[in-house]
Amino acid sequence: MLYLVLYGHWSLAAIVLWITVGTDLLDGHIARARNQITVLGGLLDHSSDAFFVSILLFAMTVHELVPIALPCLVILAFLQYTFDSHALSGHPLRTSNLGRYNGVSYFLLGGFPVMQNALHIHFIPDTYFLWIAWGLVLSTIISMLDRLFTLLKKKQSDTTIDK
């Protein structure tokens, strides 16, 4: 995806995007239908989503559609999400509504320019994507701060209970 977007192979990038989104939706459906949902599977699913969308957003920075801050924050937010949930110790990932909305929005922000360029239909001006991206930078920071404050409150209440 990185190569395709960097070099403007928009039609192939659109195909890769649709395959990625389709298989992401399908694997979750299959896991639930077969009752094969695992903590490791959830971590791998979220990790692959974060990796893919970060690569897509990094590529978008070359076309000046996304500020470099956004893909960097996506990676930091995912790491915080993983460590805060203790996912590496076998605990399930703990999501927040804002984090969920941000995750979907990252895919939409990356997907719209790909599809517009692939279809040669530009009903959303490129400058709008940059403004939307800055909005996502802000909402990602808010989400990360919310997670941090929640963790600090929890640690403080755990310390108070232990006394």
Protein Blocks (a to p, Z undefined) as FASTA:
>chain_A
ZZmmmnopaklmmmmmmmmmmmmmmmmmmmmmnopacfklmmmmmmmmmmmmmmmmmmmm
mnopacfklmmmmmmmmmmmmmmnommnopacdddfklmmmmmmmmmmmmmmmmmmmnop
afbcfklmmmmmmmmmmmmmmmmmmmmmmmmmmmmmmmmmmZZ
